[in-house]
Amino acid sequence: MPKMNLSSCNITAYESFPLVQLCFYIPVLLLGILLNVLALWVFCCKLGKWTETRVYMVNLAVADCFLLFTLPFKTFSQFHQLKVGSWCLVLEGGYFINRLMSIGIITVVAADRYLAIKYPLKAKVLRSPLKAAFASGLLWIVIICVMSLIKKLEDREQDELCFEKSSVKPSVITLCAIIIGFFIPLIILSYCSIQVIAELMRKKNEKCHEEKLIRKAVYIVSANMAVFIICFLPLYLGHLLRFIMDSISSNCSAIQSVNNFVHLASVLANTNCCLDAICYYFVNKEFKEASPKLAKSKSETSEEAEVQLPCITY
């Protein structure tokens, strides 16, 4: 295939996309802020003893809230076709930092759950609220530093639009961010979740009296993994396809089609801010006990299960 003129393509989001964003992001913003602020209030103000789970959930809620706050600015910038500048880079950085933090925390939760279920004796030594706080803080620092470096190394023209890859030059930096920021966490989360489900199914066969509780735990783990894959996989497959098409110098219309798909997939990915709250909070035993509207009396079965199935009955 002959090389095309790289300057001949002007890749932008389709005209009606800002309106599509607005229609989706208004309910996502309202519901997401409500659920995540409620979760933060319960986890920070209504619970007594801090646990590893609470530390991770607070960090996840904070990341989701920060990402939600960037959505109006993202929509505004695309409505008015704002150019790349210092404010644009700050907004883009905040948006991607919090998305990567959300992905990172979900992955760490899956690994923490795997450790607690698969190796309960080692988990007593390796897991603690302080260590969870340290791991969360380290993750924030690493992601902020890496994203700041990426923004400095990006080759962006001043006339390019904010939140838009107008250039058809392949970006190795973007490829590395896609692999490290999503596909490696996807492998870790999938492996840990599958292993936890297998271990729970084995326990279900051994402990018939706890079958209902274990079945619920399997549903929770499966739902967490499914939501993660459904929300994020289309977006990052789109980014990967865009990199490949830029690398092989595909025609402009094909690249534009992939670009449109990436924009739509990003809307789906951002709904994860609401789904996180549903998956990780409202199935959380601690959350149910602390919230008056969701409260249920603490039965002997749940107390026994909390000891035998750590980190599953969140």
JORA-V616570 format. One record per residue. OMEGA is omega in degrees with one decimal (* if undefined). NEAR is the number of other ideal C-beta (glycine too) atoms within 8 Angstrom. Layout:
omega:OMEGA near:NEAR
omega:OMEGA near:NEAR
This chain:
omega:-179.3 near:4
omega:179.9 near:3
omega:177.3 near:5
omega:177.3 near:10
omega:-174.7 near:5
omega:-178.4 near:9
omega:-175.7 near:4
omega:-178.8 near:6
omega:173.5 near:10
omega:-173.5 near:4
omega:177.5 near:12
omega:175.6 near:8
omega:179.9 near:10
omega:-166.7 near:7
omega:-175.0 near:4
omega:-176.1 near:6
omega:177.7 near:12
omega:178.2 near:10
omega:176.1 near:7
omega:177.0 near:10
omega:-177.0 near:12
omega:-179.1 near:10
omega:-179.8 near:7
omega:-170.3 near:11
omega:177.7 near:13
omega:176.7 near:8
omega:178.7 near:7
omega:-179.2 near:14
omega:-178.1 near:11
omega:-178.3 near:8
omega:-178.1 near:9
omega:179.6 near:14
omega:179.1 near:10
omega:-176.2 near:8
omega:-176.3 near:12
omega:176.1 near:15
omega:175.8 near:9
omega:179.4 near:11
omega:178.4 near:13
omega:179.3 near:12
omega:-180.0 near:9
omega:-175.7 near:13
omega:-175.3 near:14
omega:-171.8 near:8
omega:-170.6 near:6
omega:-179.5 near:8
omega:-177.8 near:11
omega:-174.2 near:2
omega:175.7 near:4
omega:176.6 near:6
omega:176.8 near:8
omega:-178.5 near:12
omega:-180.0 near:12
omega:179.5 near:12
omega:-178.9 near:13
omega:-178.3 near:14
omega:177.0 near:14
omega:178.5 near:11
omega:178.3 near:13
omega:179.0 near:14
omega:178.3 near:14
omega:179.0 near:9
omega:179.7 near:12
omega:178.0 near:16
omega:179.4 near:14
omega:178.4 near:11
omega:178.4 near:14
omega:-178.7 near:13
omega:178.7 near:7
omega:-175.2 near:12
omega:177.3 near:12
omega:179.9 near:9
omega:177.3 near:8
omega:178.9 near:12
omega:179.1 near:12
omega:-177.4 near:9
omega:-179.1 near:14
omega:173.0 near:16
omega:-175.1 near:8
omega:177.5 near:6
omega:179.6 near:7
omega:-178.7 near:10
omega:177.8 near:10
omega:178.3 near:11
omega:-176.7 near:9
omega:179.5 near:5
omega:178.9 near:6
omega:-178.9 near:13
omega:177.3 near:10
omega:-179.8 near:8
omega:178.0 near:14
omega:-179.9 near:11
omega:178.7 near:11
omega:179.8 near:10
omega:-176.4 near:12
omega:176.8 near:9
omega:-175.9 near:12
omega:173.6 near:13
omega:179.1 near:11
omega:177.9 near:11
omega:177.4 near:13
omega:177.8 near:15
omega:-178.9 near:13
omega:-178.9 near:11
omega:178.0 near:14
omega:179.0 near:14
omega:178.9 near:11
omega:177.5 near:12
omega:178.9 near:13
omega:179.1 near:15
omega:178.4 near:11
omega:177.5 near:14
omega:179.1 near:13
omega:179.9 near:13
omega:-177.7 near:12
omega:-176.8 near:13
omega:-174.2 near:13
omega:-176.7 near:9
omega:-174.5 near:7
omega:-179.6 near:9
omega:176.8 near:6
omega:-178.0 near:8
omega:179.5 near:12
omega:180.0 near:7
omega:-172.3 near:6
omega:-175.0 near:7
omega:172.5 near:11
omega:177.9 near:6
omega:179.7 near:10
omega:178.5 near:6
omega:176.2 near:10
omega:177.9 near:13
omega:178.1 near:9
omega:179.8 near:8
omega:179.2 near:9
omega:178.6 near:13
omega:178.2 near:8
omega:179.3 near:8
omega:176.2 near:13
omega:-177.3 near:10
omega:-178.3 near:8
omega:-177.3 near:8
omega:178.8 near:12
omega:-179.7 near:9
omega:-178.8 near:8
omega:-180.0 near:9
omega:176.4 near:12
omega:178.4 near:9
omega:179.4 near:8
omega:-179.0 near:10
omega:177.8 near:10
omega:-176.5 near:6
omega:-179.3 near:7
omega:177.9 near:8
omega:-177.2 near:7
omega:176.0 near:7
omega:-177.7 near:8
omega:-178.7 near:7
omega:177.0 near:5
omega:-178.7 near:11
omega:176.5 near:12
omega:-177.8 near:12
omega:-178.8 near:10
omega:172.8 near:10
omega:-177.5 near:9
omega:-178.3 near:9
omega:176.1 near:10
omega:174.0 near:10
omega:179.5 near:7
omega:-178.4 near:7
omega:177.8 near:11
omega:178.1 near:6
omega:178.6 near:9
omega:179.5 near:10
omega:179.0 near:11
omega:179.3 near:8
omega:178.9 near:10
omega:-176.8 near:13
omega:-176.4 near:9
omega:-175.0 near:8
omega:-179.7 near:9
omega:-170.4 near:11
omega:175.2 near:9
omega:173.4 near:9
omega:178.5 near:12
omega:178.8 near:12
omega:-179.4 near:8
omega:-178.0 near:11
omega:-178.9 near:14
omega:179.7 near:10
omega:-177.8 near:9
omega:-177.9 near:12
omega:179.7 near:14
omega:178.8 near:8
omega:178.5 near:10
omega:178.4 near:15
omega:179.1 near:11
omega:179.8 near:8
omega:178.5 near:10
omega:178.0 near:15
omega:177.2 near:10
omega:178.5 near:8
omega:179.4 near:11
omega:178.2 near:13
omega:-178.6 near:6
omega:-174.1 near:5
omega:-175.6 near:9
omega:-178.2 near:6
omega:178.9 near:4
omega:-173.4 near:14
omega:-178.5 near:9
omega:179.8 near:6
omega:-179.1 near:12
omega:178.1 near:14
omega:177.3 near:9
omega:179.0 near:8
omega:177.8 near:12
omega:178.1 near:12
omega:-179.4 near:8
omega:-179.6 near:12
omega:-179.8 near:14
omega:179.6 near:10
omega:177.4 near:10
omega:-179.0 near:14
omega:-178.5 near:12
omega:-179.8 near:8
omega:178.9 near:12
omega:-177.4 near:13
omega:-177.3 near:10
omega:-176.7 near:9
omega:-168.7 near:12
omega:-174.3 near:13
omega:179.5 near:9
omega:-178.1 near:11
omega:-174.8 near:13
omega:169.9 near:11
omega:176.3 near:8
omega:176.8 near:12
omega:180.0 near:11
omega:178.2 near:10
omega:178.2 near:10
omega:177.9 near:13
omega:-179.9 near:13
omega:-177.9 near:8
omega:174.4 near:11
omega:-176.8 near:13
omega:-178.0 near:7
omega:177.8 near:7
omega:176.8 near:9
omega:-178.8 near:7
omega:-172.1 near:6
omega:-176.5 near:10
omega:179.0 near:6
omega:178.6 near:9
omega:178.4 near:15
omega:179.0 near:10
omega:178.3 near:8
omega:178.9 near:12
omega:177.3 near:13
omega:178.4 near:11
omega:179.7 near:11
omega:179.3 near:12
omega:178.9 near:11
omega:179.2 near:10
omega:178.7 near:11
omega:176.2 near:9
omega:176.9 near:12
omega:-179.5 near:11
omega:-177.3 near:12
omega:174.0 near:13
omega:176.9 near:11
omega:178.4 near:13
omega:177.3 near:15
omega:-175.9 near:11
omega:174.4 near:10
omega:-177.5 near:16
omega:-178.7 near:16
omega:-175.3 near:10
omega:-171.6 near:12
omega:-176.4 near:12
omega:-173.0 near:14
omega:169.1 near:9
omega:-177.2 near:9
omega:-178.4 near:11
omega:-179.6 near:9
omega:-178.6 near:12
omega:-179.2 near:14
omega:-178.9 near:11
omega:-174.7 near:9
omega:-176.2 near:9
omega:-177.1 near:11
omega:-177.5 near:4
omega:-177.5 near:4
omega:-171.8 near:8
omega:173.8 near:9
omega:-180.0 near:6
omega:-176.6 near:4
omega:-177.8 near:6
omega:178.3 near:6
omega:-179.5 near:5
omega:-178.6 near:8
omega:178.6 near:11
omega:179.0 near:9
omega:-177.8 near:9
omega:-179.0 near:11
omega:178.7 near:10
omega:-172.9 near:7
omega:-180.0 near:8
omega:-177.4 near:15
omega:171.6 near:10
omega:174.9 near:11
omega:177.7 near:13
omega:-179.2 near:9
omega:* near:12
